[in-house]
C-alpha cells in the first residue's frame, strides 16, 4: 500500500508511531513515581520528581510531534506523487475512460484514498502498538489482573460494536421516515395548484400530518434508544475497569502479593485500554471502505505507458526550436515580422 511513497519516510513514520505509544503510559508512570516518593519534605527528591516529569513529558510528546510531522509529510508528498502519476497515466492512456471519471479520480478519489486508506494504515500500526504496550504494562504489573483487564476490554469492544449496529439500524429507520416526509412535502408543494383545482388540500394536509407524526415518532424512538445505548456503554465501563479492581482487592484480602499502588496504576492504564481497540476497528472499517479505490489506482498505475507516449512528456533530445518568416497582422496592418527566431 506504500509502494508509491518514500520508503524511508514511511519507515520513520511507522517507528515514530510505535514509539508514540509510550504517551499512553505517562499517567501510570507518574502515578508509580508519586507512590515511590518516600519523603515529600526532601528537597532533592522533590526536584528529582520535577526533572523526571519534565524529561518524561518532553521526550514522549516530542516523539508524538515528530510522528505527526512525518505523517503530514507522507500525506503531502504522497498526495502529490500519486496525483501526478495518475494524471500522467490518464492523459497518455485509458482513452476509454470518460473525462468526468478521470477528473473524479484525480480530485475526490485521491483525497479519499489518502485519508481513508493511507492514513488509517499508519494509524492502525500506532493503535495496535498502543494496545500491546498497555497490555504488556498490565501483565508486568500482575499477570492475573492484567489478563482480566485485557479480557474485559475485549468484552467492552464486543458490546460497543453490537450497540453501534443497533444504533445504525435505528438511525436508518429514522432516515427512511424523514426521506418519506421530505418527498411528500416536495410533492404537495410542487402540486399545490393541482390540489387546489381538485379541492384536495384537506386530504393532502392529512397525509402530511400522518407522515410527520410517523417521522417524529421515529425520531423520538431513536432518541430513547440513543440514550439507552449511551447508558449501556457507560455501564460497560464498570465491567472493563471497576470489576478487575474489585477482584484485585479480593485477591489482596486472601493473601495475594499485590500492592494497592500497583492496582491504582493498573486502573489508570486500563482506562486507556478500550480506546485503541475501538480505533483499530474503525481503522479496519475505513481500510475496507477505501479498498475499491486502492484497487482502481493499482489497475491504472500498473499498466505500462507506450514509449512513444512517454516521449511527449520528456524534453530529452530537444536542442532548439527555429522559426522562419514569423508575421503577425492586425486590422490589415503588420504587427511584426521576424525572418528568423530561435528558442
Phi and psi restraints in degrees (value plus and minus 20) as a CYANA .aco file:
   2 UNK   PHI    -124.1   -84.1
   2 UNK   PSI       1.7    41.7
   3 UNK   PHI     -86.2   -46.2
   3 UNK   PSI     -40.1    -0.1
   4 UNK   PHI    -119.9   -79.9
   4 UNK   PSI      -6.4    33.6
   5 UNK   PHI    -140.5  -100.5
   5 UNK   PSI     143.1   183.1
   6 UNK   PHI     -87.3   -47.3
   6 UNK   PSI      95.5   135.5
   7 UNK   PHI     -83.0   -43.0
   7 UNK   PSI     -55.8   -15.8
   8 UNK   PHI     -84.8   -44.8
   8 UNK   PSI     -65.1   -25.1
   9 UNK   PHI     -84.8   -44.8
   9 UNK   PSI     -60.2   -20.2
  10 UNK   PHI     -83.2   -43.2
  10 UNK   PSI     -63.0   -23.0
  11 UNK   PHI     -81.8   -41.8
  11 UNK   PSI     -65.2   -25.2
  12 UNK   PHI     -81.8   -41.8
  12 UNK   PSI     -60.6   -20.6
  13 UNK   PHI     -84.6   -44.6
  13 UNK   PSI     -61.6   -21.6
  14 UNK   PHI     -86.6   -46.6
  14 UNK   PSI     -62.4   -22.4
  15 UNK   PHI     -83.4   -43.4
  15 UNK   PSI     -63.7   -23.7
  16 UNK   PHI     -83.6   -43.6
  16 UNK   PSI     -57.5   -17.5
  17 UNK   PHI     -84.7   -44.7
  17 UNK   PSI     -58.6   -18.6
  18 UNK   PHI     -86.7   -46.7
  18 UNK   PSI     -66.7   -26.7
  19 UNK   PHI     -84.2   -44.2
  19 UNK   PSI     -49.8    -9.8
  20 UNK   PHI     -82.5   -42.5
  20 UNK   PSI     -39.4     0.6
  21 UNK   PHI     -82.6   -42.6
  21 UNK   PSI     -44.6    -4.6
  22 UNK   PHI     -86.0   -46.0
  22 UNK   PSI     -35.8     4.2
  23 UNK   PHI     -79.1   -39.1
  23 UNK   PSI     -52.7   -12.7
  24 UNK   PHI     -86.7   -46.7
  24 UNK   PSI     -35.7     4.3
  25 UNK   PHI    -117.2   -77.2
  25 UNK   PSI     -17.3    22.7
  26 UNK   PHI     -79.5   -39.5
  26 UNK   PSI     -71.3   -31.3
  27 UNK   PHI     -84.2   -44.2
  27 UNK   PSI     -67.1   -27.1
  28 UNK   PHI     -80.9   -40.9
  28 UNK   PSI     -60.6   -20.6
  29 UNK   PHI     -86.2   -46.2
  29 UNK   PSI     -60.6   -20.6
  30 UNK   PHI     -86.0   -46.0
  30 UNK   PSI     -57.0   -17.0
  31 UNK   PHI     -84.1   -44.1
  31 UNK   PSI     -64.8   -24.8
  32 UNK   PHI     -78.6   -38.6
  32 UNK   PSI     -62.6   -22.6
  33 UNK   PHI     -85.0   -45.0
  33 UNK   PSI     -60.0   -20.0
  34 UNK   PHI     -83.0   -43.0
  34 UNK   PSI     -64.7   -24.7
  35 UNK   PHI     -91.2   -51.2
  35 UNK   PSI     -40.7    -0.7
  36 UNK   PHI    -102.1   -62.1
  36 UNK   PSI     -31.7     8.3
  37 UNK   PHI     -84.3   -44.3
  37 UNK   PSI     108.5   148.5
  38 UNK   PHI    -118.6   -78.6
  38 UNK   PSI     -45.7    -5.7
  39 UNK   PHI    -167.5  -127.5
  39 UNK   PSI      81.3   121.3
  40 UNK   PHI     -87.6   -47.6
  40 UNK   PSI     -40.3    -0.3
  41 UNK   PHI    -104.9   -64.9
  41 UNK   PSI     -19.8    20.2
  42 UNK   PHI    -103.3   -63.3
  42 UNK   PSI      99.9   139.9
  43 UNK   PHI     -84.7   -44.7
  43 UNK   PSI     -61.4   -21.4
  44 UNK   PHI     -82.5   -42.5
  44 UNK   PSI     -64.2   -24.2
  45 UNK   PHI     -85.9   -45.9
  45 UNK   PSI     -55.3   -15.3
  46 UNK   PHI     -85.7   -45.7
  46 UNK   PSI     -64.7   -24.7
  47 UNK   PHI     -89.0   -49.0
  47 UNK   PSI     -55.0   -15.0
  48 UNK   PHI     -81.8   -41.8
  48 UNK   PSI     -58.1   -18.1
  49 UNK   PHI     -84.9   -44.9
  49 UNK   PSI     -60.0   -20.0
  50 UNK   PHI     -83.2   -43.2
  50 UNK   PSI     -66.2   -26.2
  51 UNK   PHI     -83.8   -43.8
  51 UNK   PSI     -61.4   -21.4
  52 UNK   PHI     -80.1   -40.1
  52 UNK   PSI     -67.3   -27.3
  53 UNK   PHI     -84.1   -44.1
  53 UNK   PSI     -62.1   -22.1
  54 UNK   PHI     -83.1   -43.1
  54 UNK   PSI     -66.1   -26.1
  55 UNK   PHI     -84.3   -44.3
  55 UNK   PSI     -62.4   -22.4
  56 UNK   PHI     -81.8   -41.8
  56 UNK   PSI     -70.3   -30.3
  57 UNK   PHI     -85.9   -45.9
  57 UNK   PSI     -64.6   -24.6
  58 UNK   PHI     -84.0   -44.0
  58 UNK   PSI     -64.0   -24.0
  59 UNK   PHI     -87.3   -47.3
  59 UNK   PSI     -70.0   -30.0
  60 UNK   PHI     -89.7   -49.7
  60 UNK   PSI     -60.0   -20.0
  61 UNK   PHI     -95.8   -55.8
  61 UNK   PSI     -42.8    -2.8
  62 UNK   PHI     -87.1   -47.1
  62 UNK   PSI     -59.5   -19.5
  63 UNK   PHI     -83.3   -43.3
  63 UNK   PSI     -61.5   -21.5
  64 UNK   PHI     -81.0   -41.0
  64 UNK   PSI     -62.1   -22.1
  65 UNK   PHI     -81.7   -41.7
  65 UNK   PSI     -64.2   -24.2
  66 UNK   PHI     -85.0   -45.0
  66 UNK   PSI     -62.0   -22.0
  67 UNK   PHI     -81.6   -41.6
  67 UNK   PSI     -61.7   -21.7
  68 UNK   PHI     -86.3   -46.3
  68 UNK   PSI     -59.3   -19.3
  69 UNK   PHI     -83.6   -43.6
  69 UNK   PSI     -63.2   -23.2
  70 UNK   PHI     -85.6   -45.6
  70 UNK   PSI     -61.0   -21.0
  71 UNK   PHI     -83.0   -43.0
  71 UNK   PSI     -61.8   -21.8
  72 UNK   PHI     -83.9   -43.9
  72 UNK   PSI     -58.9   -18.9
  73 UNK   PHI     -84.9   -44.9
  73 UNK   PSI     -62.1   -22.1
  74 UNK   PHI     -82.4   -42.4
  74 UNK   PSI     -65.3   -25.3
  75 UNK   PHI     -85.0   -45.0
  75 UNK   PSI     -59.9   -19.9
  76 UNK   PHI     -89.0   -49.0
  76 UNK   PSI     -73.4   -33.4
  77 UNK   PHI     -86.7   -46.7
  77 UNK   PSI     -62.3   -22.3
  78 UNK   PHI     -82.1   -42.1
  78 UNK   PSI     -60.2   -20.2
  79 UNK   PHI     -80.5   -40.5
  79 UNK   PSI     -65.9   -25.9
  80 UNK   PHI     -85.1   -45.1
  80 UNK   PSI     -63.9   -23.9
  81 UNK   PHI     -84.2   -44.2
  81 UNK   PSI     -66.9   -26.9
  82 UNK   PHI     -85.1   -45.1
  82 UNK   PSI     -62.9   -22.9
  83 UNK   PHI     -82.9   -42.9
  83 UNK   PSI     -61.2   -21.2
  84 UNK   PHI     -87.4   -47.4
  84 UNK   PSI     -60.3   -20.3
  85 UNK   PHI     -86.8   -46.8
  85 UNK   PSI     -61.2   -21.2
  86 UNK   PHI     -84.9   -44.9
  86 UNK   PSI     -60.6   -20.6
  87 UNK   PHI     -79.6   -39.6
  87 UNK   PSI     -65.2   -25.2
  88 UNK   PHI     -81.6   -41.6
  88 UNK   PSI     -64.4   -24.4
  89 UNK   PHI     -86.9   -46.9
  89 UNK   PSI     -62.7   -22.7
  90 UNK   PHI     -92.6   -52.6
  90 UNK   PSI     -48.7    -8.7
  91 UNK   PHI     -95.1   -55.1
  91 UNK   PSI     -62.0   -22.0
  92 UNK   PHI    -107.6   -67.6
  92 UNK   PSI     -42.0    -2.0
  93 UNK   PHI    -158.9  -118.9
  93 UNK   PSI    -186.9  -146.9
  94 UNK   PHI      35.8    75.8
  94 UNK   PSI      26.2    66.2
  95 UNK   PHI     -86.9   -46.9
  95 UNK   PSI     -38.5     1.5
  96 UNK   PHI     -93.4   -53.4
  96 UNK   PSI     -34.9     5.1
  97 UNK   PHI    -106.5   -66.5
  97 UNK   PSI     117.2   157.2
  98 UNK   PHI     -90.4   -50.4
  98 UNK   PSI     137.3   177.3
  99 UNK   PHI     -84.1   -44.1
  99 UNK   PSI     -58.4   -18.4
 100 UNK   PHI     -80.7   -40.7
 100 UNK   PSI     -61.5   -21.5
 101 UNK   PHI     -84.5   -44.5
 101 UNK   PSI     -62.0   -22.0
 102 UNK   PHI     -84.0   -44.0
 102 UNK   PSI     -63.3   -23.3
 103 UNK   PHI     -83.6   -43.6
 103 UNK   PSI     -60.8   -20.8
 104 UNK   PHI     -82.2   -42.2
 104 UNK   PSI     -61.0   -21.0
 105 UNK   PHI     -84.4   -44.4
 105 UNK   PSI     -63.8   -23.8
 106 UNK   PHI     -95.1   -55.1
 106 UNK   PSI     -35.0     5.0
 107 UNK   PHI    -133.2   -93.2
 107 UNK   PSI     -99.2   -59.2
 108 UNK   PHI     -85.5   -45.5
 108 UNK   PSI     -65.3   -25.3
 109 UNK   PHI     -86.9   -46.9
 109 UNK   PSI     -58.0   -18.0
 110 UNK   PHI     -83.4   -43.4
 110 UNK   PSI     -65.9   -25.9
 111 UNK   PHI     -83.6   -43.6
 111 UNK   PSI     -64.0   -24.0
 112 UNK   PHI     -82.6   -42.6
 112 UNK   PSI     -60.5   -20.5
 113 UNK   PHI     -81.8   -41.8
 113 UNK   PSI     -62.9   -22.9
 114 UNK   PHI     -88.9   -48.9
 114 UNK   PSI     -63.7   -23.7
 115 UNK   PHI    -106.1   -66.1
 115 UNK   PSI     -36.9     3.1
 116 UNK   PHI    -139.6   -99.6
 116 UNK   PSI     -15.6    24.4
 117 UNK   PHI    -152.0  -112.0
 117 UNK   PSI     -74.5   -34.5
 118 UNK   PHI     -91.6   -51.6
 118 UNK   PSI     -69.9   -29.9
 119 UNK   PHI     -79.6   -39.6
 119 UNK   PSI     -68.2   -28.2
 120 UNK   PHI     -82.5   -42.5
 120 UNK   PSI     -47.4    -7.4
 121 UNK   PHI     -84.4   -44.4
 121 UNK   PSI     -63.2   -23.2
 122 UNK   PHI     -90.6   -50.6
 122 UNK   PSI     -63.6   -23.6
 123 UNK   PHI     -85.9   -45.9
 123 UNK   PSI     -51.0   -11.0
 124 UNK   PHI     -81.7   -41.7
 124 UNK   PSI     -62.0   -22.0
 125 UNK   PHI     -82.1   -42.1
 125 UNK   PSI     -62.5   -22.5
 126 UNK   PHI     -84.4   -44.4
 126 UNK   PSI     -64.4   -24.4
 127 UNK   PHI     -89.7   -49.7
 127 UNK   PSI     -56.1   -16.1
 128 UNK   PHI     -84.6   -44.6
 128 UNK   PSI     -63.1   -23.1
 129 UNK   PHI     -86.2   -46.2
 129 UNK   PSI     -54.4   -14.4
 130 UNK   PHI     -79.0   -39.0
 130 UNK   PSI     -69.4   -29.4
 131 UNK   PHI     -84.7   -44.7
 131 UNK   PSI     -63.5   -23.5
 132 UNK   PHI     -85.0   -45.0
 132 UNK   PSI     -61.1   -21.1
 133 UNK   PHI     -85.3   -45.3
 133 UNK   PSI     -64.5   -24.5
 134 UNK   PHI     -83.3   -43.3
 134 UNK   PSI     -59.0   -19.0
 135 UNK   PHI     -84.3   -44.3
 135 UNK   PSI     -63.1   -23.1
 136 UNK   PHI     -82.3   -42.3
 136 UNK   PSI     -61.7   -21.7
 137 UNK   PHI     -80.1   -40.1
 137 UNK   PSI     -64.6   -24.6
 138 UNK   PHI     -84.6   -44.6
 138 UNK   PSI     -60.7   -20.7
 139 UNK   PHI     -89.8   -49.8
 139 UNK   PSI     -54.3   -14.3
 140 UNK   PHI     -85.6   -45.6
 140 UNK   PSI     -58.3   -18.3
 141 UNK   PHI     -86.0   -46.0
 141 UNK   PSI     -70.9   -30.9
 142 UNK   PHI    -183.0  -143.0
 142 UNK   PSI      99.5   139.5
 143 UNK   PHI     -84.9   -44.9
 143 UNK   PSI     -70.6   -30.6
 144 UNK   PHI     -81.3   -41.3
 144 UNK   PSI     -67.5   -27.5
 145 UNK   PHI     -88.5   -48.5
 145 UNK   PSI     -57.7   -17.7
 146 UNK   PHI     -81.6   -41.6
 146 UNK   PSI     -64.5   -24.5
 147 UNK   PHI     -81.9   -41.9
 147 UNK   PSI     -56.6   -16.6
 148 UNK   PHI     -86.4   -46.4
 148 UNK   PSI     -63.0   -23.0
 149 UNK   PHI     -79.9   -39.9
 149 UNK   PSI     -64.1   -24.1
 150 UNK   PHI     -85.6   -45.6
 150 UNK   PSI     -64.5   -24.5
 151 UNK   PHI     -82.1   -42.1
 151 UNK   PSI     -62.5   -22.5
 152 UNK   PHI     -86.2   -46.2
 152 UNK   PSI     -52.2   -12.2
 153 UNK   PHI     -84.8   -44.8
 153 UNK   PSI     -59.0   -19.0
 154 UNK   PHI     -88.4   -48.4
 154 UNK   PSI     -57.2   -17.2
 155 UNK   PHI     -81.4   -41.4
 155 UNK   PSI     -63.7   -23.7
 156 UNK   PHI     -78.1   -38.1
 156 UNK   PSI     -62.2   -22.2
 157 UNK   PHI     -83.9   -43.9
 157 UNK   PSI     -65.4   -25.4
 158 UNK   PHI     -81.4   -41.4
 158 UNK   PSI     -64.8   -24.8
 159 UNK   PHI     -84.4   -44.4
 159 UNK   PSI     -61.2   -21.2
 160 UNK   PHI     -81.8   -41.8
 160 UNK   PSI     -61.8   -21.8
 161 UNK   PHI     -85.4   -45.4
 161 UNK   PSI     -59.7   -19.7
 162 UNK   PHI     -84.4   -44.4
 162 UNK   PSI     -62.0   -22.0
 163 UNK   PHI     -82.6   -42.6
 163 UNK   PSI     -61.3   -21.3
 164 UNK   PHI     -82.4   -42.4
 164 UNK   PSI     -60.3   -20.3
 165 UNK   PHI     -83.6   -43.6
 165 UNK   PSI     -63.6   -23.6
 166 UNK   PHI     -84.8   -44.8
 166 UNK   PSI     -62.4   -22.4
 167 UNK   PHI     -84.4   -44.4
 167 UNK   PSI     -57.5   -17.5
 168 UNK   PHI     -84.4   -44.4
 168 UNK   PSI     -59.9   -19.9
 169 UNK   PHI     -86.2   -46.2
 169 UNK   PSI     -64.9   -24.9
 170 UNK   PHI     -85.5   -45.5
 170 UNK   PSI     -57.8   -17.8
 171 UNK   PHI     -84.8   -44.8
 171 UNK   PSI     -55.3   -15.3
 172 UNK   PHI     -85.2   -45.2
 172 UNK   PSI     -59.2   -19.2
 173 UNK   PHI     -83.9   -43.9
 173 UNK   PSI     -62.1   -22.1
 174 UNK   PHI     -84.4   -44.4
 174 UNK   PSI     -62.4   -22.4
 175 UNK   PHI     -83.5   -43.5
 175 UNK   PSI     -56.9   -16.9
 176 UNK   PHI     -84.9   -44.9
 176 UNK   PSI     -64.5   -24.5
 177 UNK   PHI     -84.8   -44.8
 177 UNK   PSI     -57.0   -17.0
 178 UNK   PHI     -85.3   -45.3
 178 UNK   PSI     -61.6   -21.6
 179 UNK   PHI     -84.6   -44.6
 179 UNK   PSI     -59.0   -19.0
 180 UNK   PHI     -82.9   -42.9
 180 UNK   PSI     -61.8   -21.8
 181 UNK   PHI     -84.5   -44.5
 181 UNK   PSI     -65.1   -25.1
 182 UNK   PHI     -83.1   -43.1
 182 UNK   PSI     -60.2   -20.2
 183 UNK   PHI     -84.6   -44.6
 183 UNK   PSI     -62.0   -22.0
 184 UNK   PHI     -85.2   -45.2
 184 UNK   PSI     -63.5   -23.5
 185 UNK   PHI     -82.1   -42.1
 185 UNK   PSI     -61.8   -21.8
 186 UNK   PHI     -82.7   -42.7
 186 UNK   PSI     -63.2   -23.2
 187 UNK   PHI     -86.4   -46.4
 187 UNK   PSI     -62.7   -22.7
 188 UNK   PHI     -89.5   -49.5
 188 UNK   PSI     -57.3   -17.3
 189 UNK   PHI     -90.6   -50.6
 189 UNK   PSI     -63.5   -23.5
 190 UNK   PHI     -86.1   -46.1
 190 UNK   PSI     -52.2   -12.2
 191 UNK   PHI    -121.6   -81.6
 191 UNK   PSI       7.2    47.2
 192 UNK   PHI     -77.7   -37.7
 192 UNK   PSI     -66.2   -26.2
 193 UNK   PHI     -83.8   -43.8
 193 UNK   PSI     -57.7   -17.7
 194 UNK   PHI     -86.3   -46.3
 194 UNK   PSI     -61.4   -21.4
 195 UNK   PHI     -83.6   -43.6
 195 UNK   PSI     -60.5   -20.5
 196 UNK   PHI     -86.6   -46.6
 196 UNK   PSI     -63.4   -23.4
 197 UNK   PHI     -81.9   -41.9
 197 UNK   PSI     -56.9   -16.9
 198 UNK   PHI    -116.3   -76.3
 198 UNK   PSI     -10.5    29.5
 199 UNK   PHI      32.4    72.4
 199 UNK   PSI      27.3    67.3
 200 UNK   PHI    -136.8   -96.8
 200 UNK   PSI       2.0    42.0
 201 UNK   PHI     -85.1   -45.1
 201 UNK   PSI     -59.2   -19.2
 202 UNK   PHI     -85.2   -45.2
 202 UNK   PSI     -68.8   -28.8
 203 UNK   PHI     -81.2   -41.2
 203 UNK   PSI     -56.3   -16.3
 204 UNK   PHI     -84.8   -44.8
 204 UNK   PSI     -61.4   -21.4
 205 UNK   PHI     -83.0   -43.0
 205 UNK   PSI     -60.2   -20.2
 206 UNK   PHI     -84.0   -44.0
 206 UNK   PSI     -59.5   -19.5
 207 UNK   PHI     -83.0   -43.0
 207 UNK   PSI     -61.9   -21.9
 208 UNK   PHI     -84.7   -44.7
 208 UNK   PSI     -61.9   -21.9
 209 UNK   PHI     -81.6   -41.6
 209 UNK   PSI     -63.9   -23.9
 210 UNK   PHI     -84.7   -44.7
 210 UNK   PSI     -64.8   -24.8
 211 UNK   PHI     -88.9   -48.9
 211 UNK   PSI     -56.7   -16.7
 212 UNK   PHI     -83.1   -43.1
 212 UNK   PSI     -60.0   -20.0
 213 UNK   PHI     -84.6   -44.6
 213 UNK   PSI     -60.8   -20.8
 214 UNK   PHI     -84.9   -44.9
 214 UNK   PSI     -59.6   -19.6
 215 UNK   PHI     -86.2   -46.2
 215 UNK   PSI     -65.6   -25.6
 216 UNK   PHI     -83.6   -43.6
 216 UNK   PSI     -55.1   -15.1
 217 UNK   PHI     -85.1   -45.1
 217 UNK   PSI     -63.4   -23.4
 218 UNK   PHI     -86.5   -46.5
 218 UNK   PSI     -55.8   -15.8
 219 UNK   PHI     -88.6   -48.6
 219 UNK   PSI     -59.2   -19.2
 220 UNK   PHI     -84.4   -44.4
 220 UNK   PSI     -62.4   -22.4
 221 UNK   PHI     -82.5   -42.5
 221 UNK   PSI     -62.4   -22.4
 222 UNK   PHI     -82.7   -42.7
 222 UNK   PSI     -60.5   -20.5
 223 UNK   PHI     -82.4   -42.4
 223 UNK   PSI     -60.2   -20.2
 224 UNK   PHI     -85.0   -45.0
 224 UNK   PSI     -67.2   -27.2
 225 UNK   PHI     -82.3   -42.3
 225 UNK   PSI     -59.5   -19.5
 226 UNK   PHI     -82.1   -42.1
 226 UNK   PSI     -63.6   -23.6
 227 UNK   PHI     -83.0   -43.0
 227 UNK   PSI     -59.8   -19.8
 228 UNK   PHI     -87.2   -47.2
 228 UNK   PSI     -58.5   -18.5
 229 UNK   PHI     -84.3   -44.3
 229 UNK   PSI     -60.4   -20.4
 230 UNK   PHI     -83.8   -43.8
 230 UNK   PSI     -62.7   -22.7
 231 UNK   PHI     -80.3   -40.3
 231 UNK   PSI     -64.6   -24.6
 232 UNK   PHI     -86.9   -46.9
 232 UNK   PSI     -60.1   -20.1
 233 UNK   PHI     -84.0   -44.0
 233 UNK   PSI     -62.5   -22.5
 234 UNK   PHI     -88.3   -48.3
 234 UNK   PSI     -53.7   -13.7
 235 UNK   PHI     -85.4   -45.4
 235 UNK   PSI     -50.7   -10.7
 236 UNK   PHI     -87.0   -47.0
 236 UNK   PSI     -40.3    -0.3
 237 UNK   PHI     -83.1   -43.1
 237 UNK   PSI     -48.8    -8.8
 238 UNK   PHI     -82.2   -42.2
 238 UNK   PSI     -61.7   -21.7
 239 UNK   PHI     -90.5   -50.5
 239 UNK   PSI     -63.4   -23.4
 240 UNK   PHI    -101.8   -61.8
 240 UNK   PSI     -42.0    -2.0
 241 UNK   PHI    -140.0  -100.0
 241 UNK   PSI     -67.9   -27.9
 242 UNK   PHI    -101.0   -61.0
 242 UNK   PSI     -60.4   -20.4
 243 UNK   PHI     -78.7   -38.7
 243 UNK   PSI     -64.6   -24.6
 244 UNK   PHI     -81.8   -41.8
 244 UNK   PSI     -55.5   -15.5
 245 UNK   PHI     -82.9   -42.9
 245 UNK   PSI     -64.4   -24.4
 246 UNK   PHI     -80.2   -40.2
 246 UNK   PSI     -65.5   -25.5
 247 UNK   PHI     -86.3   -46.3
 247 UNK   PSI     -53.0   -13.0
 248 UNK   PHI     -83.6   -43.6
 248 UNK   PSI     -61.3   -21.3
 249 UNK   PHI     -85.0   -45.0
 249 UNK   PSI     -57.1   -17.1
 250 UNK   PHI     -82.8   -42.8
 250 UNK   PSI     -62.5   -22.5
 251 UNK   PHI     -84.2   -44.2
 251 UNK   PSI     -55.3   -15.3
 252 UNK   PHI     -85.2   -45.2
 252 UNK   PSI     -56.1   -16.1
 253 UNK   PHI     -89.7   -49.7
 253 UNK   PSI     -43.8    -3.8
 254 UNK   PHI    -116.5   -76.5
 254 UNK   PSI     -10.3    29.7
 255 UNK   PHI      80.4   120.4
 255 UNK   PSI     -11.9    28.1
 256 UNK   PHI     -88.9   -48.9
 256 UNK   PSI     118.0   158.0
 257 UNK   PHI     -96.3   -56.3
 257 UNK   PSI      77.3   117.3
 258 UNK   PHI    -172.8  -132.8
 258 UNK   PSI     102.0   142.0
 259 UNK   PHI    -101.9   -61.9
 259 UNK   PSI     126.8   166.8
 260 UNK   PHI     -82.1   -42.1
 260 UNK   PSI     -57.0   -17.0
 261 UNK   PHI     -83.0   -43.0
 261 UNK   PSI     -59.2   -19.2
 262 UNK   PHI     -85.7   -45.7
 262 UNK   PSI     -58.0   -18.0
 263 UNK   PHI     -84.7   -44.7
 263 UNK   PSI     -59.4   -19.4
 264 UNK   PHI     -86.5   -46.5
 264 UNK   PSI     -64.3   -24.3
 265 UNK   PHI     -82.9   -42.9
 265 UNK   PSI     -58.5   -18.5
 266 UNK   PHI     -86.2   -46.2
 266 UNK   PSI     -58.1   -18.1
 267 UNK   PHI     -82.5   -42.5
 267 UNK   PSI     -62.7   -22.7
 268 UNK   PHI     -84.1   -44.1
 268 UNK   PSI     -61.8   -21.8
 269 UNK   PHI     -86.4   -46.4
 269 UNK   PSI     -57.6   -17.6
 270 UNK   PHI     -87.2   -47.2
 270 UNK   PSI     -48.1    -8.1
 271 UNK   PHI     -85.7   -45.7
 271 UNK   PSI     -38.4     1.6
 272 UNK   PHI    -118.8   -78.8
 272 UNK   PSI     -18.3    21.7
 273 UNK   PHI    -100.2   -60.2
 273 UNK   PSI     -52.8   -12.8
 274 UNK   PHI     -92.7   -52.7
 274 UNK   PSI     -55.8   -15.8
 275 UNK   PHI     -81.3   -41.3
 275 UNK   PSI     -64.7   -24.7
 276 UNK   PHI     -79.4   -39.4
 276 UNK   PSI     -55.9   -15.9
 277 UNK   PHI     -83.4   -43.4
 277 UNK   PSI     -65.2   -25.2
 278 UNK   PHI     -83.3   -43.3
 278 UNK   PSI     -58.9   -18.9
 279 UNK   PHI     -85.6   -45.6
 279 UNK   PSI     -57.8   -17.8
 280 UNK   PHI     -81.4   -41.4
 280 UNK   PSI     -66.0   -26.0
 281 UNK   PHI     -82.3   -42.3
 281 UNK   PSI     -62.9   -22.9
 282 UNK   PHI     -83.2   -43.2
 282 UNK   PSI     -61.4   -21.4
 283 UNK   PHI     -82.3   -42.3
 283 UNK   PSI     -61.6   -21.6
 284 UNK   PHI     -84.6   -44.6
 284 UNK   PSI     -61.7   -21.7
 285 UNK   PHI     -81.5   -41.5
 285 UNK   PSI     -62.7   -22.7
 286 UNK   PHI     -85.8   -45.8
 286 UNK   PSI     -59.1   -19.1
 287 UNK   PHI     -83.6   -43.6
 287 UNK   PSI     -61.9   -21.9
 288 UNK   PHI     -85.1   -45.1
 288 UNK   PSI     -58.3   -18.3
 289 UNK   PHI     -86.2   -46.2
 289 UNK   PSI     -50.1   -10.1
 290 UNK   PHI    -119.4   -79.4
 290 UNK   PSI     -15.0    25.0
 291 UNK   PHI     -83.4   -43.4
 291 UNK   PSI     -59.1   -19.1
 292 UNK   PHI     -82.6   -42.6
 292 UNK   PSI     -61.8   -21.8
 293 UNK   PHI     -86.1   -46.1
 293 UNK   PSI     -60.6   -20.6
 294 UNK   PHI     -80.0   -40.0
 294 UNK   PSI     -62.8   -22.8
 295 UNK   PHI     -86.2   -46.2
 295 UNK   PSI     -56.2   -16.2
 296 UNK   PHI     -83.4   -43.4
 296 UNK   PSI     -64.3   -24.3
 297 UNK   PHI     -81.1   -41.1
 297 UNK   PSI     -63.3   -23.3
 298 UNK   PHI     -82.0   -42.0
 298 UNK   PSI     -60.9   -20.9
 299 UNK   PHI     -84.1   -44.1
 299 UNK   PSI     -56.6   -16.6
 300 UNK   PHI     -93.0   -53.0
 300 UNK   PSI     -66.6   -26.6
 301 UNK   PHI     -97.4   -57.4
 301 UNK   PSI     -42.0    -2.0
 302 UNK   PHI     -99.0   -59.0
 302 UNK   PSI     -39.4     0.6
 303 UNK   PHI     -95.5   -55.5
 303 UNK   PSI     108.6   148.6
 304 UNK   PHI     -91.0   -51.0
 304 UNK   PSI     126.7   166.7
 305 UNK   PHI    -116.6   -76.6
 305 UNK   PSI     112.3   152.3
 306 UNK   PHI     -75.1   -35.1
 306 UNK   PSI     124.9   164.9
 307 UNK   PHI     -80.5   -40.5
 307 UNK   PSI     -58.6   -18.6
 308 UNK   PHI     -87.3   -47.3
 308 UNK   PSI     -43.0    -3.0
 309 UNK   PHI     -99.3   -59.3
 309 UNK   PSI     -58.7   -18.7
 310 UNK   PHI     -84.8   -44.8
 310 UNK   PSI     -52.0   -12.0
 311 UNK   PHI     -82.5   -42.5
 311 UNK   PSI     -44.1    -4.1
 312 UNK   PHI     -92.6   -52.6
 312 UNK   PSI     -36.2     3.8
 313 UNK   PHI    -114.9   -74.9
 313 UNK   PSI     -27.4    12.6
 314 UNK   PHI    -130.1   -90.1
 314 UNK   PSI     126.9   166.9
 315 UNK   PHI    -124.8   -84.8
 315 UNK   PSI     -10.7    29.3
 316 UNK   PHI     -84.5   -44.5
 316 UNK   PSI     117.6   157.6
 317 UNK   PHI      68.3   108.3
 317 UNK   PSI     -28.4    11.6
 318 UNK   PHI    -103.9   -63.9
 318 UNK   PSI     100.3   140.3
 319 UNK   PHI    -124.8   -84.8
 319 UNK   PSI     -68.1   -28.1
 320 UNK   PHI    -184.5  -144.5
 320 UNK   PSI     138.3   178.3
 321 UNK   PHI    -139.2   -99.2
 321 UNK   PSI      98.7   138.7
 322 UNK   PHI    -129.8   -89.8
 322 UNK   PSI     110.1   150.1
 323 UNK   PHI    -141.6  -101.6
 323 UNK   PSI     119.2   159.2
 324 UNK   PHI    -143.1  -103.1
 324 UNK   PSI     121.2   161.2
 325 UNK   PHI      36.4    76.4
 325 UNK   PSI      34.7    74.7
 326 UNK   PHI    -102.5   -62.5
 326 UNK   PSI     107.7   147.7
 327 UNK   PHI    -153.7  -113.7
 327 UNK   PSI     133.1   173.1
 328 UNK   PHI    -162.9  -122.9
 328 UNK   PSI     105.2   145.2
 329 UNK   PHI    -139.5   -99.5
 329 UNK   PSI     129.9   169.9
 330 UNK   PHI    -166.0  -126.0
 330 UNK   PSI     104.4   144.4
 331 UNK   PHI      36.1    76.1
 331 UNK   PSI      25.9    65.9
 332 UNK   PHI      41.1    81.1
 332 UNK   PSI       0.9    40.9
 333 UNK   PHI    -143.7  -103.7
 333 UNK   PSI     117.5   157.5
 334 UNK   PHI     -93.6   -53.6
 334 UNK   PSI     103.7   143.7
 335 UNK   PHI    -102.1   -62.1
 335 UNK   PSI     -63.7   -23.7
 336 UNK   PHI    -181.3  -141.3
 336 UNK   PSI     142.6   182.6
 337 UNK   PHI    -163.0  -123.0
 337 UNK   PSI     104.9   144.9
 338 UNK   PHI    -143.1  -103.1
 338 UNK   PSI      93.6   133.6
 339 UNK   PHI     -87.7   -47.7
 339 UNK   PSI     -48.3    -8.3
 340 UNK   PHI    -172.8  -132.8
 340 UNK   PSI     117.2   157.2
 341 UNK   PHI    -166.7  -126.7
 341 UNK   PSI     113.3   153.3
 342 UNK   PHI    -145.7  -105.7
 342 UNK   PSI     118.0   158.0
